[in-house]
């Protein structure tokens, strides 16, 4: 119990923050038909809403470090949760696509900040429990995706789509309670002890994050993970219908299996990572799972398709690997903030193109082989990045001034 003494508020705040970070994404697609009755949604407009999550996660993920450095972690989290609350509410009150899309962007902006802040918050409050707490938050992210998707249609049928959308703002309200308390505690601490760590000057040029091989290696792994995940969520059902002879319902069930396979990885991978000397092994495992799954879907799609989908789903362990490496490859909270914003910002930017490029290659080639080969290329790039990250190099080391040889 001593390990958790004085950190109950932080644990509650972190858990509630994680539960807020995917609800706006997951609640939309199950009730598109109900929304369309009030706000006409063409396939193109639905596609625009579908592209907003990775785009907003990328843009606001890149902005998050600068804002957190200016406001501090706690206040930035409060601002992010307030944006989610306002966005959820306006979405539920929307009477036009323009208002709905703008409110969605506001909500996702808060979530984009929250994505980036999770690792440095863990580093600040739980530096001795990075693996366990990262596992917890990754699992809660999965619940934040699955539960809203599961409840959206029943709530919409009972109370209307506006309630189904806006009600998730209540979760942001609950999350604000511990974060207001943590903010008050933090400000008292600053008043007593001086400047907080994120505001202190650091040795060397922080801008060198852009030139850090560690940062770019994490970008590659995160990009491969998000690129593959977004492409599969958009296109896997159609691939299974065309190549594996699945019904629409069967393909939907296999997509759920794909999503579910990330849950055991979310629990186990971070706790393994903090105990392993060579974390790159986990990256290679993720790559191997992707390769096995995609090979089966290409070469033997009608033979045990559930097995190939399950292997591909296990490949998504790359995402929790990225989250835990953000803390394992930094020495300071500032380093964690910078590396989190950089890797997630650029990684989500690349990931946003996954569904589009997959669809374009399918349309150009008339089959699914070429787009699947593209996914092979992405995961093989992650394998190379994993080799570099195997050694315990630290981001802050690249900030130090280079020695001038005599």
C-alpha positions as CSV (number, residue, x, y, z in Angstrom):
1,X,0.0,0.0,0.0
2,X,2.9,2.4,0.6
3,X,3.7,2.4,-3.1
4,X,0.4,4.0,-3.8
5,X,0.2,6.3,-0.7
6,X,-0.6,9.9,-1.7
7,X,-1.1,8.9,-5.3
8,X,-4.8,7.9,-5.3
9,X,-5.9,11.2,-6.9
10,X,-3.3,10.8,-9.7
11,X,-4.4,7.2,-10.3
12,X,-8.0,8.1,-10.5
13,X,-7.3,11.1,-12.7
14,X,-5.1,9.1,-15.1
15,X,-7.7,6.3,-15.3
16,X,-10.6,8.7,-16.0
17,X,-8.5,10.6,-18.6
18,X,-7.7,7.4,-20.5
19,X,-11.4,6.4,-20.5
20,X,-12.2,9.7,-22.2
21,X,-9.7,9.4,-25.1
22,X,-11.6,7.4,-27.7
23,X,-15.3,7.8,-27.0
24,X,-15.9,10.5,-29.7
25,X,-14.3,8.2,-32.3
26,X,-16.1,5.0,-31.3
27,X,-19.6,6.4,-30.8
28,X,-20.1,7.8,-34.3
29,X,-20.2,4.9,-36.8
30,X,-22.8,2.7,-35.1
31,X,-25.4,5.5,-35.2
32,X,-24.6,7.2,-38.6
33,X,-28.1,6.2,-39.9
34,X,-29.8,7.9,-37.0
35,X,-27.7,11.1,-37.3
36,X,-28.3,11.1,-41.1
37,X,-32.1,11.5,-40.4
38,X,-31.4,14.9,-38.9
39,X,-28.1,15.9,-40.5
40,X,-27.8,14.6,-44.1
41,X,-24.5,12.7,-44.4
42,X,-23.2,11.6,-47.8
43,X,-20.5,8.9,-47.9
44,X,-18.0,11.7,-48.5
45,X,-19.0,13.6,-45.4
46,X,-18.9,10.3,-43.4
47,X,-15.4,9.9,-44.7
48,X,-14.5,13.4,-43.6
49,X,-15.6,12.6,-40.1
50,X,-13.7,9.3,-40.3
51,X,-10.4,11.1,-41.2
52,X,-10.7,13.7,-38.4
53,X,-9.4,11.5,-35.5
54,X,-5.9,10.8,-36.9
55,X,-5.6,14.3,-38.4
56,X,-6.6,16.0,-35.1
57,X,-4.5,13.5,-33.0
58,X,-1.5,14.4,-35.2
59,X,-2.0,18.2,-35.3
60,X,-2.8,18.7,-31.6
61,X,-0.3,16.0,-30.6
62,X,2.5,18.2,-32.1
63,X,1.1,21.3,-30.3
64,X,0.7,19.5,-26.9
65,X,4.4,19.8,-25.7
66,X,4.6,23.5,-26.2
67,X,1.3,24.0,-24.4
68,X,2.2,21.7,-21.6
69,X,5.5,23.4,-21.2
70,X,3.8,26.8,-20.8
71,X,0.8,25.7,-18.7
72,X,2.1,22.6,-16.9
73,X,0.8,19.1,-17.2
74,X,-2.1,19.4,-14.8
75,X,-3.6,22.6,-16.3
76,X,-3.1,21.3,-19.8
77,X,-5.1,18.1,-18.9
78,X,-7.9,20.3,-17.4
79,X,-8.0,22.3,-20.7
80,X,-8.1,19.1,-22.7
81,X,-10.9,17.6,-20.7
82,X,-12.8,20.9,-20.9
83,X,-12.5,20.8,-24.7
84,X,-13.9,17.3,-24.7
85,X,-16.8,18.3,-22.6
86,X,-17.7,21.3,-24.8
87,X,-17.2,19.3,-27.9
88,X,-19.4,16.4,-26.9
89,X,-22.2,18.9,-25.9
90,X,-22.1,20.9,-29.1
91,X,-22.0,17.7,-31.2
92,X,-25.2,16.6,-29.5
93,X,-26.9,19.9,-30.2
94,X,-25.7,20.2,-33.8
95,X,-28.2,21.0,-36.6
96,X,-25.8,21.1,-39.5
97,X,-22.8,19.1,-40.7
98,X,-20.5,22.1,-40.4
99,X,-21.3,22.6,-36.7
100,X,-21.1,18.8,-36.1
101,X,-17.7,18.6,-37.8
102,X,-16.3,21.6,-35.9
103,X,-17.5,20.3,-32.6
104,X,-16.0,16.9,-33.4
105,X,-12.7,18.6,-34.1
106,X,-12.8,20.4,-30.8
107,X,-13.5,17.1,-29.0
108,X,-10.7,15.4,-30.8
109,X,-8.3,18.3,-30.1
110,X,-8.7,17.6,-26.4
111,X,-8.2,13.9,-27.0
112,X,-5.1,14.6,-29.1
113,X,-3.6,16.5,-26.1
114,X,-4.6,13.7,-23.8
115,X,-2.9,11.1,-25.9
116,X,0.4,12.9,-25.7
117,X,0.1,13.7,-22.0
118,X,-0.5,10.1,-20.8
119,X,3.2,9.0,-20.8
120,X,4.6,12.1,-19.1
121,X,1.9,11.9,-16.5
122,X,2.8,8.3,-15.8
123,X,6.5,9.4,-15.5
124,X,5.7,12.2,-13.1
125,X,3.4,10.4,-10.7
126,X,4.4,6.7,-11.1
127,X,8.1,6.6,-12.2
128,X,8.5,3.3,-10.2
129,X,5.4,1.7,-11.8
130,X,5.7,2.6,-15.5
131,X,4.9,-0.9,-16.8
132,X,1.9,-1.5,-14.6
133,X,0.4,1.9,-15.1
134,X,1.0,1.9,-18.8
135,X,-0.8,-1.4,-19.0
136,X,-3.7,0.0,-17.1
137,X,-4.1,3.1,-19.3
138,X,-3.7,1.1,-22.5
139,X,-6.5,-1.3,-21.4
140,X,-8.7,1.6,-20.5
141,X,-8.1,3.1,-23.9
142,X,-9.5,-0.2,-25.3
143,X,-12.5,0.2,-23.1
144,X,-12.9,3.8,-24.3
145,X,-13.1,2.4,-27.8
146,X,-15.3,-0.7,-27.2
147,X,-17.9,0.5,-24.6
148,X,-19.1,3.6,-26.5
149,X,-19.4,1.5,-29.7
150,X,-21.4,-1.1,-27.8
151,X,-23.7,1.3,-26.1
152,X,-24.2,3.9,-28.9
153,X,-27.1,2.1,-30.7
154,X,-29.1,1.1,-27.6
155,X,-28.9,4.6,-26.2
156,X,-29.8,6.1,-29.6
157,X,-32.8,3.8,-29.9
158,X,-34.0,4.7,-26.4
159,X,-33.1,8.4,-26.0
160,X,-32.0,9.5,-29.5
161,X,-28.7,10.0,-31.1
162,X,-28.1,13.4,-29.5
163,X,-28.1,11.8,-26.1
164,X,-26.0,8.9,-27.3
165,X,-23.4,11.5,-28.5
166,X,-23.5,14.1,-25.8
167,X,-23.8,11.8,-22.8
168,X,-20.1,11.0,-23.0
169,X,-19.4,14.5,-21.8
170,X,-20.4,13.3,-18.4
171,X,-17.3,11.2,-18.3
172,X,-15.2,14.3,-18.9
173,X,-17.0,16.0,-16.0
174,X,-16.1,13.1,-13.7
175,X,-12.5,13.2,-14.9
176,X,-12.2,16.9,-14.2
177,X,-12.8,16.4,-10.4
178,X,-9.4,14.7,-9.6
179,X,-7.6,16.9,-12.1
180,X,-8.8,20.1,-10.4
181,X,-7.6,18.7,-7.1
182,X,-4.2,17.7,-8.6
183,X,-3.9,21.1,-10.2
184,X,-4.5,22.8,-6.8
185,X,-1.9,20.5,-5.2
186,X,0.6,21.2,-7.9
187,X,0.2,24.9,-7.6
188,X,0.8,24.7,-3.9
189,X,3.9,22.7,-4.5
190,X,5.2,25.3,-7.0
191,X,4.6,28.1,-4.6
192,X,6.6,26.3,-1.9
193,X,9.4,24.7,-4.0
194,X,9.8,27.1,-7.0
195,X,9.6,26.6,-10.8
196,X,8.1,23.3,-11.9
197,X,10.3,20.9,-13.9
198,X,8.6,21.5,-17.3
199,X,9.4,25.2,-17.1
200,X,13.0,24.8,-16.1
201,X,15.7,25.5,-18.7
202,X,17.3,22.3,-20.0
203,X,20.8,21.5,-21.1
204,X,21.4,21.6,-24.8
205,X,18.9,22.3,-27.7
206,X,15.5,20.9,-27.2
207,X,14.9,21.4,-30.9
208,X,17.3,18.6,-31.5
209,X,14.4,16.2,-30.9
210,X,13.8,16.5,-34.6
211,X,17.4,15.2,-35.2
212,X,17.2,12.4,-32.7
213,X,17.4,8.8,-34.1
214,X,15.5,7.7,-31.1
215,X,12.6,10.0,-31.8
216,X,12.5,9.0,-35.5
217,X,12.6,5.3,-34.6
218,X,9.6,5.7,-32.4
219,X,7.9,7.7,-35.2
220,X,8.4,4.8,-37.6
221,X,6.9,2.2,-35.1
222,X,4.0,4.4,-34.2
223,X,3.3,5.2,-37.8
224,X,3.4,1.5,-38.8
225,X,1.0,0.7,-35.9
226,X,-1.5,3.5,-36.7
227,X,-1.2,3.1,-40.5
228,X,-2.0,-0.6,-40.3
229,X,-4.8,-0.2,-37.7
230,X,-6.7,2.5,-39.5
231,X,-6.3,0.6,-42.8
232,X,-7.6,-2.6,-41.3
233,X,-10.5,-1.0,-39.5
234,X,-11.6,0.7,-42.7
235,X,-11.0,-2.2,-45.2
236,X,-10.7,-5.6,-43.4
237,X,-14.4,-6.5,-43.6
238,X,-14.4,-5.9,-47.4
239,X,-11.2,-7.9,-47.8
240,X,-12.8,-10.8,-46.0
241,X,-16.0,-10.6,-48.0
242,X,-14.2,-10.6,-51.3
243,X,-11.3,-13.0,-50.6
244,X,-12.5,-15.2,-47.8
245,X,-16.1,-15.6,-48.7
246,X,-17.4,-14.1,-45.5
247,X,-20.8,-12.7,-45.1
248,X,-21.1,-9.0,-44.0
249,X,-22.0,-10.1,-40.5
250,X,-19.2,-12.6,-40.4
251,X,-16.7,-10.0,-41.6
252,X,-17.9,-7.6,-38.9
253,X,-17.4,-10.3,-36.2
254,X,-13.9,-10.9,-37.5
255,X,-13.2,-7.2,-37.3
256,X,-14.2,-7.3,-33.6
257,X,-11.8,-10.2,-33.2
258,X,-9.1,-8.1,-34.7
259,X,-9.8,-5.3,-32.2
260,X,-10.1,-7.6,-29.3
261,X,-6.7,-9.2,-29.9
262,X,-5.0,-5.9,-28.9
263,X,-6.4,-6.2,-25.3
264,X,-4.0,-9.0,-24.0
265,X,-1.1,-7.2,-25.6
266,X,-2.1,-4.0,-23.8
267,X,-2.0,-5.9,-20.5
268,X,1.2,-7.8,-20.9
269,X,3.5,-5.8,-23.2
270,X,4.3,-2.8,-21.0
271,X,5.0,-4.9,-18.0
272,X,7.3,-7.1,-20.1
273,X,9.0,-4.1,-21.6
274,X,10.2,-2.6,-18.3
275,X,11.8,-5.9,-17.4
276,X,13.5,-6.7,-20.7
277,X,17.0,-5.8,-21.6
278,X,16.2,-5.9,-25.3
279,X,12.8,-4.2,-25.8
280,X,13.4,-4.5,-29.6
281,X,12.3,-8.2,-29.3
282,X,8.7,-7.0,-28.6
283,X,8.8,-4.9,-31.8
284,X,10.0,-7.9,-33.8
285,X,7.2,-10.0,-32.3
286,X,4.6,-7.4,-33.4
287,X,6.1,-7.4,-36.9
288,X,6.1,-11.2,-37.0
289,X,2.4,-11.3,-36.0
290,X,1.5,-8.9,-38.7
291,X,3.5,-10.8,-41.3
292,X,1.9,-14.1,-40.4
293,X,-1.6,-12.7,-40.4
294,X,-1.2,-10.8,-43.7
295,X,0.5,-13.8,-45.4
296,X,-2.4,-16.0,-44.4
297,X,-5.0,-13.5,-45.6
298,X,-3.2,-13.3,-48.9
299,X,-2.2,-16.9,-49.5
300,X,-4.9,-18.9,-47.7
301,X,-7.8,-16.5,-47.0
302,X,-10.5,-19.2,-46.9
303,X,-8.6,-21.5,-44.6
304,X,-9.1,-20.5,-41.0
305,X,-9.6,-16.8,-41.7
306,X,-10.2,-16.2,-38.0
307,X,-6.6,-17.4,-37.2
308,X,-5.0,-14.9,-39.7
309,X,-7.2,-12.1,-38.4
310,X,-6.1,-13.0,-34.8
311,X,-2.4,-12.9,-35.7
312,X,-2.8,-9.5,-37.5
313,X,-4.7,-8.2,-34.4
314,X,-1.8,-9.3,-32.2
315,X,0.5,-7.2,-34.3
316,X,-1.1,-4.1,-32.7
317,X,1.1,-4.7,-29.7
318,X,3.3,-2.1,-31.4
319,X,1.1,0.6,-29.9
320,X,1.7,-0.2,-26.2
321,X,5.4,-0.7,-27.0
322,X,5.5,2.9,-28.2
323,X,3.7,4.2,-25.1
324,X,6.1,2.5,-22.7
325,X,9.2,3.3,-24.8
326,X,8.4,7.0,-24.5
327,X,9.2,6.7,-20.8
328,X,11.9,4.1,-21.1
329,X,13.9,6.2,-23.6
330,X,13.7,9.5,-21.7
331,X,15.3,10.7,-18.4
332,X,13.0,13.6,-17.6
333,X,9.3,14.6,-17.7
334,X,10.2,17.3,-20.3
335,X,11.9,14.6,-22.5
336,X,8.8,12.4,-22.1
337,X,6.5,15.3,-23.2
338,X,8.7,16.1,-26.2
339,X,9.1,12.5,-27.4
340,X,5.4,11.7,-26.9
341,X,4.3,14.8,-28.9
342,X,6.8,14.2,-31.6
343,X,6.3,10.4,-32.1
344,X,2.5,10.5,-31.8
345,X,2.1,13.7,-33.8
346,X,4.0,12.5,-36.8
347,X,2.9,8.9,-36.4
348,X,-0.8,9.8,-36.5
349,X,-0.2,12.1,-39.5
350,X,1.2,9.1,-41.4
351,X,-1.4,6.8,-40.1
352,X,-4.2,9.0,-41.4
353,X,-3.2,8.1,-44.9
354,X,-3.6,4.3,-44.3
355,X,-7.2,3.9,-45.3
356,X,-6.9,6.3,-48.3
357,X,-3.8,4.7,-49.8
358,X,-5.1,1.2,-49.2
359,X,-8.3,2.1,-51.0
360,X,-6.5,3.8,-53.9
361,X,-4.2,0.8,-54.4
362,X,-7.2,-1.5,-54.4
363,X,-9.0,0.7,-57.0
364,X,-5.9,1.0,-59.2
365,X,-5.0,-2.7,-59.1
366,X,-8.5,-4.2,-58.9
367,X,-7.4,-6.5,-56.2
368,X,-6.2,-6.7,-52.6
369,X,-2.7,-8.0,-53.1
370,X,-1.0,-4.6,-53.8
371,X,-2.5,-2.8,-50.8
372,X,-1.6,-5.7,-48.5
373,X,2.0,-5.6,-49.8
374,X,2.0,-1.9,-48.9
375,X,1.2,-3.0,-45.3
376,X,4.0,-5.5,-45.4
377,X,6.4,-2.6,-46.2
378,X,5.2,-0.5,-43.3
379,X,5.7,-3.3,-40.7
380,X,9.1,-4.2,-42.1
381,X,10.2,-0.6,-41.6
382,X,9.1,-1.0,-37.9
383,X,11.4,-4.0,-37.7
384,X,14.4,-1.9,-38.6
385,X,13.4,0.8,-36.1
386,X,13.0,-1.9,-33.4
387,X,16.6,-2.9,-34.0
388,X,17.8,0.6,-33.2
389,X,15.6,1.0,-30.1
390,X,16.9,-2.4,-28.7
391,X,19.8,-0.5,-26.9
392,X,18.9,1.7,-24.0
393,X,19.8,5.1,-25.6
394,X,18.1,8.2,-24.1
395,X,16.6,11.1,-25.9
396,X,18.1,13.8,-23.7
397,X,21.6,12.6,-24.6
398,X,21.1,14.0,-28.1
399,X,20.3,17.5,-26.5
400,X,23.9,17.7,-25.1
401,X,26.2,20.0,-27.0
402,X,28.6,18.1,-29.2
403,X,32.2,18.1,-28.1
404,X,34.6,20.0,-30.3
405,X,37.7,17.9,-31.0
406,X,41.0,19.6,-30.3
